[in-house]
């Protein structure tokens, strides 16, 4: 018996919507990353983008455990000496809540052009509205 390997032409991606309000960030990011990679499908092939599109709404209401709201920080570095700076999760929740989920999911995807292509299938919105109603996204059980 031969192993089935999916081809890019055979993949028909679905659209899913996830409501992030009240969900724990890490556990939510794992489910989203697995859906983007296609791990939820029986035709999963590691070297082919067999994943689905994921629309995340209410990103500003995602939950974190412990003291992460104040203690967790994201580090950025411009490349120049002394230009390293940190931004706390609380500040990002106020300014760019989409970044919190995108950053968590990005860390769970492969670091190559396949991972970058899969990350483009993630659409994150701070509020409850999204412009992807025409794709008829199904709710994703998280």
C-alpha positions in Angstrom: 0.0 0.0 0.0 1.4 3.4 -1.0 1.3 6.5 1.2 -1.0 9.2 -0.1 0.7 12.5 -0.7 -1.6 15.5 -1.4 -0.9 17.8 -4.3 -1.5 21.5 -4.2 -4.1 21.2 -7.0 -6.1 18.7 -5.0 -6.5 20.9 -1.9 -9.8 22.7 -1.5 -9.4 25.0 1.5 -12.3 25.7 3.8 -13.0 28.8 5.8 -13.4 28.7 9.6 -14.3 31.5 12.1 -13.1 31.5 15.7 -14.4 33.7 18.5 -11.4 34.4 20.7 -13.3 36.0 23.6 -12.5 34.2 26.9 -10.2 31.7 25.2 -6.7 31.1 26.6 -4.1 32.5 24.2 -1.7 29.5 23.9 -4.4 26.8 23.6 -6.2 28.9 21.0 -3.0 29.5 19.0 -2.3 25.7 18.9 -5.7 24.9 17.3 -5.4 27.8 14.8 -1.9 26.7 13.8 -3.0 23.1 13.3 -5.9 24.3 11.2 -3.6 26.5 9.1 -1.2 23.7 8.5 -3.9 21.2 7.7 -3.2 18.9 10.6 -7.0 18.5 11.1 -7.4 16.9 7.7 -6.9 13.2 6.8 -5.0 14.3 3.7 -2.3 16.2 5.7 1.0 16.3 3.9 3.9 18.1 5.7 5.5 19.6 2.6 2.2 20.8 0.9 0.0 23.7 2.1 -3.1 21.6 2.8 -4.5 24.0 5.4 -7.6 26.1 5.7 -8.3 29.8 6.2 -9.0 30.9 9.7 -10.8 34.2 10.7 -10.4 35.2 14.3 -12.8 37.7 15.8 -12.8 39.5 19.2 -9.0 39.3 19.4 -9.0 42.0 22.0 -10.9 39.7 24.4 -8.4 36.8 24.4 -7.5 35.6 27.9 -4.1 35.0 29.4 -3.3 33.1 32.6 -1.3 34.2 35.6 0.4 37.6 35.6 1.1 37.6 31.8 -1.2 40.6 31.3 1.5 42.8 33.0 4.6 40.7 33.0 4.7 39.3 29.4 6.6 41.5 27.0 7.5 41.4 23.3 11.1 42.4 22.4 12.0 44.3 19.3 15.4 45.2 17.9 16.1 47.7 15.1 19.6 46.5 14.4 21.3 49.5 15.8 23.2 49.5 19.1 21.0 50.3 22.1 17.7 50.2 20.1 16.2 47.2 21.8 12.8 47.9 23.3 10.0 45.9 24.9 6.3 46.3 24.7 4.0 44.7 27.3 1.0 42.5 26.4 -1.3 45.1 28.1 0.0 47.9 25.7 -0.5 45.6 22.7 -4.0 44.8 23.8 -4.8 48.5 23.7 -3.0 49.4 20.5 -2.9 46.3 18.2 -4.7 43.4 19.7 -4.4 41.5 16.4 -0.6 41.2 16.9 -1.0 39.1 20.1 -2.7 36.2 18.3 -0.7 36.6 15.1 2.6 36.4 17.0 1.5 33.4 19.0 0.4 31.5 15.9 3.5 32.5 13.9 5.7 30.9 16.5 4.0 27.6 15.9 4.3 27.5 12.2 7.4 26.3 10.2 10.1 28.9 9.6 10.2 28.7 5.8 8.3 29.8 2.8 5.6 27.2 3.5 5.0 28.7 7.0 4.9 32.2 5.5 2.2 31.1 3.0 0.2 29.4 5.8 0.3 32.6 8.0 -1.2 34.6 5.1 -4.4 32.4 5.6 -4.9 33.8 9.1 -7.2 36.8 9.3 -7.4 38.5 12.8 -9.8 41.2 13.8 -10.1 43.1 17.1 -13.9 43.4 17.0 -16.8 41.1 16.2 -17.1 42.1 12.6 -15.2 40.7 9.7 -15.4 41.2 5.9 -15.3 37.5 5.0 -19.0 36.7 5.2 -19.1 35.8 1.5 -16.8 32.8 2.1 -19.4 31.4 4.5 -16.9 30.5 7.3 -17.9 27.6 9.6 -17.3 27.9 13.4 -14.2 26.1 14.5 -14.5 24.0 17.6 -11.7 25.2 19.9 
